[in-house]
Amino acid sequence: MTASPEMTHRREVARRVVDEAAAEALALFRRRGELIVDAKGPQDFVSTADRQIELMVRERLAELCPGETVVGEEEGGEIASRYWIVDPIDGTSNFLAGSPLWGVSLGFVVDDRPVAGAIRAPVLGEGLAAAEGAGVLLNGEPFRRPVPPADLQLMSMGESLGEDLEASLAIQRRLRERRWIAESFHSTSIGLLFSALGRIEGHIQPVTTMWDIAGGAAVCREAGLHVEIERHADGAYAIRAGTPALLAALG
């Protein structure tokens, strides 16, 4: 299938903006001890780096896609039928603790469906960009997801203090009974990045947000994974992105 010019353009915009934002975020990571940090809630932090990177992304999108709606984790925005959505630093607690497991995520959403986006792990030096029908790029080069050995049965599961604990434990029990190993990276972007790269079979998260998942969902779907997104009544989302084997194990 030949990619539409719009989707190729969206992929390139997402890649360029995320790459630039990631470079700036990495510079801030190296002097993270100087940053001002606030707590938005239990285990939910925001730093001057988050705000600075989001502002940078908004400015670049205004140059590259003038007039288009942009929504961000820190500065908010009005949801439209078509909009960009950014998580400037996904995994802020990891970022502040000095862990390499954090990322920058940008997605383009049409009618509540992520159709293009990019995710990058700056410390790891890895980034993926994709759009529907346009294929996936790894660090700017065409990429095809390798198939990991089926018997490894590795996946990642996101967590939220706001989710139903018993329901979460039931999912973990079901996976354990079926001999699956569930990692927890505390960064949705990293879980989705590793899924698309073929290092794990997929990522599930019962309670999340669109800014956490938009970029990674678009990448995972274009990489060949099954992606299911559900919107809860309270506006939160759930995502299941993975191989048929993983989704079958989830029931």
Secondary structure, DSSP 8 states (H G I E B T S, - for coil): ----HHHHHHHHHHHHHHHHHHHHHHHHHTTGGGS-EEEEETTEEEEHHHHHHHHHHHHHHHHHSTT--EEETTTB----SEEEEEEEEE-HHHHHHT-S--EEEEEEEETTEEEEEEEEETTTTEEEEEETTTEEEETTEEE------GGG-EEEE---TTS-HHHHHHHHHHHHHTT-EEE--S-HHHHHHHHHHTSSSEEEEEEE-HHHHHHHHHHHHHTT-EEEEEE-TTS-EEEEEE-HHHHHHH-
